[in-house]
Amino acid sequence: MDKNYTVSILELGISYVNYSYIILDKASKDAAIVDPAWGLEEIRTNLDKLGVRLTQILLTHSHLDHVNLVSSLVELYNPTVFMSAKEIDFYNFHCKNLNAVYHLDSIKLGDTLIKCLATPGHTAGGMCFVLPDCIFTGDTIFIEGCGICNTQGGSPERMFDSIQMIKNIVHPNTIVYPGHSFGKKPGCPLGLLMKENIYFLIENKNIFVNFRMRNNQKHLYPGRVL
């Protein structure tokens, strides 16, 4: 059966690659962008090519490399901005048109339903956004690993809980669209992560915490470790 929506992948960034995503609702031609940062002209060019109205911004968390262009896009297109209430409160995040969302809330983009999953761990109020066959994970999970948990508001214990929840409620065929790549491009099914991503394979919370917080981890990009 045909989907109500399409997803466009944007490779953006300065010293390392960020991924932003444009979700297009086919019927309404309304669009949402996930975690816009760094590449304003590229984003504008892609919106123009798609012939869409940018009506929503979905933010997985508040780190600069995921929110850098929010204010610029709000000024240009006046979209509604969605971020988890916990993230807003913990980091005092603010911008125009900001709306707080909670675990299991739903957002409508035209005929497309987007479910909100609270996934703290990388930050205090991290959130993933789930569509019928894909999930946008920000820095909660990557194809190859998971986000760091040693910055303000981070918690390896909460990261473990978030990954266990994703394993339990998200279908293995769901396509994973993370905020960064560390070797494998976005677009792998969750079932692959369940077989190959070490953080999905660890079932004991104490072992997970010790492994996530271990010393001498390999830095693939500035501030990013697997």
Beta strands, then each sheet from edge to edge (+ up, - down):
strand 1: 5-13
strand 2: 17-25
strand 3: 30-34
strand 4: 53-58
strand 5: 80-84
strand 6: 98-101
strand 7: 106-109
strand 8: 112-118
strand 9: 127-131
strand 10: 134-138
strand 11: 175-178
strand 12: 188-189
strand 13: 219-221
strand 14: 224-225
sheet 1: 1+ 2- 3+ 4+ 5+ 6+
sheet 2: 7+ 8- 9+ 10- 11- 12+
sheet 3: 13+ 14-
end
